[in-house]
């Protein structure tokens, strides 16, 4: 069974640009969550999608948005990039409410 | 809001020895999940062990076991017979029974010395 796949693995963007990150969950998993990981703030929850609906949202500005498609694949978008958006973005999938989340390898975003 | 605290930023252990990583959490819920995740230098988050709050029995996975003290809101991870491959950042995480949102602690960097 394939794991969670995140693309791209690495990205370098310029301040003011926008970026889209993709996450394909484990087959059969309908819940996808996104996290931002930085040395200073640790792991912070961005949002969670279930059956194409945003079910929960963390404390991030509106520049951060996401969506989920009917095949459960999810994308997150960051507009008007700032230097502080440089981070590892992790996607996790899980079987609805049940237990553990499985993570992808992350997308390393660098904003210059 | 739920919070998770890992008070040990760094720990070290000799190969083949035992080490315990600490985690405390705060919640008003009676049922929830707790997890330990491992993040090696590759940055891949790997599930180590899970505990369901309504289960009194401590979870065990091979060399990994937990000491779950619900009243004290404590959830420590014991690694027995430590191996070089256990070196990583370890995160304690909390999840409510509804939804998939995880709340993570700050992490503990574990070094295994040969």
Interface residues (C-beta under 8 A of the other chain):
Chain A: X31 X33 X35 X42 X43 X45 X48 X50 X55 X56 X58 X88 X90 X92 X94 X96 X97 X99 X100 X101 X102 X103 X105 X106 X108
Chain B: X33 X35 X37 X42 X43 X44 X45 X46 X47 X50 X52 X91 X95 X97 X98 X99 X100 X101 X102 X103 X104 X105 X106 X107
